Amino acid sequence: MNLKNICLGALALSMVNGVAFAGALDEPDNMAPFFTDSSMKTMKPMEEFKMVFMAMPKEKQDAMMKECNDAAMSKPHAEFCANVHALGGSK
């Protein structure tokens, strides 16, 4: 009986923690303004990208920069993170 409860508790904890790991780069509402299409395949030109990024609250900018500095998070968002890194010095 105790083993069953421990396993269920571990499963529930892992499911809750999995949701907690979703970050700024995984939120469609955060990412959509940087793309020209609803499928988020074509990124806006750098000038428009910069305007969108600079219009965001500083907390979101910082969260995106932090995630782009994490190799695991930045890999699926390489092009996006390259633009974020290019803007890093202009803040």
C-alpha positions in Angstrom: 0.0 0.0 0.0 2.8 2.5 0.9 4.6 1.7 -2.3 1.5 2.5 -4.4 1.1 5.8 -2.6 4.7 6.7 -3.1 4.5 5.9 -6.8 1.3 8.0 -7.2 2.9 10.9 -5.3 6.0 10.7 -7.5 3.9 10.7 -10.6 1.9 13.6 -9.5 5.0 15.6 -8.5 6.7 14.9 -11.8 3.5 16.1 -13.7 3.4 19.3 -11.7 7.1 20.0 -12.2 6.8 19.4 -15.9 4.3 22.2 -16.2 6.6 24.4 -14.2 9.4 24.0 -16.7 7.5 25.7 -19.5 9.1 29.0 -20.0 8.8 32.2 -21.9 10.0 30.6 -25.2 7.3 27.9 -24.9 4.4 30.4 -24.6 2.7 31.0 -27.9 1.4 34.4 -26.6 4.9 35.5 -26.0 6.3 34.3 -29.3 3.5 35.1 -31.8 4.3 38.8 -32.1 7.8 37.9 -33.4 6.5 36.0 -36.4 4.7 37.0 -39.6 2.4 34.0 -39.8 0.1 32.1 -37.4 2.1 28.9 -37.8 5.1 30.8 -36.4 7.5 29.6 -39.1 8.5 33.0 -40.6 10.2 35.4 -38.3 9.7 39.2 -38.7 12.7 41.2 -40.0 15.2 42.4 -37.4 13.8 45.9 -37.4 10.3 44.8 -36.5 11.7 42.1 -34.2 13.5 44.8 -32.2 10.4 46.9 -32.0 8.4 44.0 -30.6 11.1 43.0 -28.2 11.7 46.5 -26.9 7.9 47.0 -26.4 7.7 44.0 -24.0 8.0 44.4 -20.3 11.5 44.1 -19.0 10.6 41.0 -17.0 9.6 39.2 -20.2 12.7 40.4 -22.0 14.9 39.2 -19.2 13.1 35.8 -19.1 13.6 35.4 -22.8 17.3 36.3 -22.6 17.8 33.9 -19.7 16.2 31.0 -21.6 18.2 31.9 -24.7 21.4 31.6 -22.6 20.4 28.0 -21.6 21.7 25.7 -24.3 18.8 23.2 -23.9 16.1 25.9 -24.2 17.8 27.9 -27.0 18.4 24.9 -29.4 14.8 24.6 -30.7 14.6 28.4 -30.9 18.1 29.1 -32.4 17.1 31.8 -34.9 14.9 33.6 -32.3 17.7 33.4 -29.7 20.3 34.7 -32.2 18.1 37.8 -32.6 17.6 38.2 -28.9 21.4 37.9 -28.4 21.9 40.6 -31.1 19.6 42.9 -29.1 21.2 42.2 -25.8 23.7 45.0 -26.1 21.1 47.6 -27.2 19.1 47.6 -23.9 
